[in-house]
Amino acid sequence: MSAILPPAERLWYKHPIDRVEGTWIVIALLWCLIMFAMMVGWHIWGHQNLSTETYRTTPDKFMPKVQAMVDKYTVRTETDEKIPVVAPLPDSDVYLLARLWNFYPILELEKGKTYRLHLSAMDYNHGFSLQPANINIQMVPGFEHVVTVTPNQSGTYSVVCNEYCGIGHHKMVGRIYIK
């Protein structure tokens, strides 16, 4: 039989499956079921994926929350743009926004303390890639992602936008200090 010509018998699916072909179908089905179960297991026991809460918001609702946190917890400013560095209290809500072409504000968190990190974008899709911890979240305008974090290593972490957001994308980096 040729692949170009139609099958001689039109009801080809009523023919019995060859034993070898049936074996491979069963192996493929079992492998799919195993991988599906492993995805659930990786999420629950492997600590591979962040469990986030997501809410609808608007820039007009999110920005006042960010500014209130900045006004309350600013300890200094950094960079040429005078971006504030905030040191919020442990077990508090921490807000970080992305906009063309920076992250606002710079965060200073304590090692071993838990924070609820609220992320949102003001204008376009932006990426929140925390390096070298390899945490990656897409920040979408109109949505607020809430991640509960407990930093376990001191140091300076870079926040990199990994969603192309325009001509200044290559300059869109931020910082998180863990003391």
Buried (B, 14 or more C-beta within 10 A) or exposed (E): EEEEEEEEEEEEEEEEEEEEEEEEEEEEEEEEEEEEEEEEEEEEEEEEEBEEEEEEBEBEEBBEBBBEBBEEBBEEEEEEEEBBBBBBEEEEEBBBBBBBBBBBBBBBBBEEBEBBBBBBBBBBBBBBBBEEBEBEBBBBBEBBBBBEBEBEEEEEBEBBBBBEBEEEBEEBBBBBBBE
